[in-house]
Amino acid sequence: MESSSSSWSRALVQISPYTFSAVGIAIAIGVSVLGAAWGIFITGSSLIGAAIKAPRITSKNLISVIFCEAVAIYGVIVAIILQTKLESVPPSQIYAPESLRAGYSIFASGIIVGFANLVCGLCVGIIGSSCALSDAQNSTLFVKILVIEIFGSALGLFGVIVGIIMSAQATWPSKNA
């Protein structure tokens, strides 16, 4: 067995908390945009296909694409909020426990928001796809499925709320310490 100087915990402590923060912010925005794009792809392809049979559904079902786009906007908003949490710290305080906790909390917030929005984008995309297909068959189903789509869209908001709560722990050491 190797010495403890090569353990994973020691390696993670040696990575700058600013690096963790930057990766968390990048994940928040990048994975959220990926979820939105995936949802738009799923909804859009079904919408175009179903519009061949019933052209009247095209404008009405664009609301599903807008719900998918909102997922990307959630990621942008949280990335801006997390970016404002970054503060400069004297070099002697970079690896202080308070700095590590701040970096890890911003990292965790970014992961939570990014992956919650990825799943939300997929959920809204799949529901939007079935909304378009069912609306092409029976127009009375549109509002019923739209309500389900709104509940699916709430998953992204839950991720945003949890991410904001988690980032509240991000307090960096004061400069005069």
Salt bridges, closest charged atoms under 4 A:
ASP135 OD1 - ARG56 NH1 3.47
ASP135 OD1 - LYS60 NZ 3.36
